[in-house]
Amino acid sequence: RGYLIAAPSVFRAGVEEAISVTIFNSAKETTVQIQLVVKGETVSQSHGTVLDKGTIKLKVPSGLRGQAHLKVWGNRHLAEEGYIFHNYTTVTIDSKGSSVFIQTDKPVYKPKQKVLINLFMVTSDLRPVNDRVKETLLSQCKICW
């Protein structure tokens, strides 16, 4: 008997994170509870039942940043049957991130050739970012345009 909890080490604020739960050789369903705790205060919690394996979603509140404890219980109440466990780990909460993709019209350029680029900025769920981006381009010759 045993269990495996797999969760990201970095959570994103404002995002629903998925925590994977596997209970080995379990004959009965296990009630799994998950809490995200910041400075001793529970900021988010979720639960679900798992027979062999499953995923539990945990909504990370917006505006959080820094370190937090991710606490996980299996069959927290002793009256329940099934596998009983408790564990926690420290996770990092970052602000909701975005990525920038840069596309050029050629893989290699010759000196003095015009460079054409497209910039794509997307959220962590690959949706377009609806914000303005201030851009500053600097070449190897230290020329800004």
Secondary structure, DSSP 8 states (H G I E B T S, - for coil): -EEEEE--SEEETTSEEEEEEEEET-SS-EEEEEEEEETTEEEEEEEEEESSEEEEEEE--TT--EEEEEEEEES-STTS-S--EEEEEEEEEE---EEEEEEES-SS--TT----EEEEEEETTS-B--S------B-TT--B-
